[in-house]
Amino acid sequence: MVFADTSVLLPFLDGGDNDHGAVAAAWRALADAGEPVLTTNYVLVETFALAQRRLGMDAVRDLAQRVVPALGIEWVDAETHDRSVAGFLAADRRSLSLVDCASFVVLRRLGITRVLSLDPHFREQGYECLPSSQ
């Protein structure tokens, strides 16, 4: 199983993004291998908001109708949220988001070690990031 972060979902939606080709190729390779891709509802909320603002409602519809149905969704519950907030506050880093911290909590709990992510925070946390050329 591989985890998908906002940092790959946006370029996947945006054909004009410099990272679109590498992200689409990594996504295709996972699909061809039958590898399930999981994300959280927090990542989806973040991605919907950023796609709406940066790419417009057509991209949001594409996300909702084409991308989300291909994903497994892990719903962040109260305990995961509380642990995420604690980690977020403990990290005390302006560039690290609560969504990232929630992702780390979920990844650790599920034992997932590979992520579709262009965000360097995932590599800093020891995860194998795809696309691997990043």
Secondary structure by P-SEA (a helix, b strand, c coil): cccccaaaaaaaacccccaaaaaaaaaaaaaaacbbbbbcaaaaaaaaaaaaacccaaaaaaaaccccccbbbbbbcaaaaaaaaaaaaaaccccccaaaaaaaaaaaaacccccccccccccccccccccccc
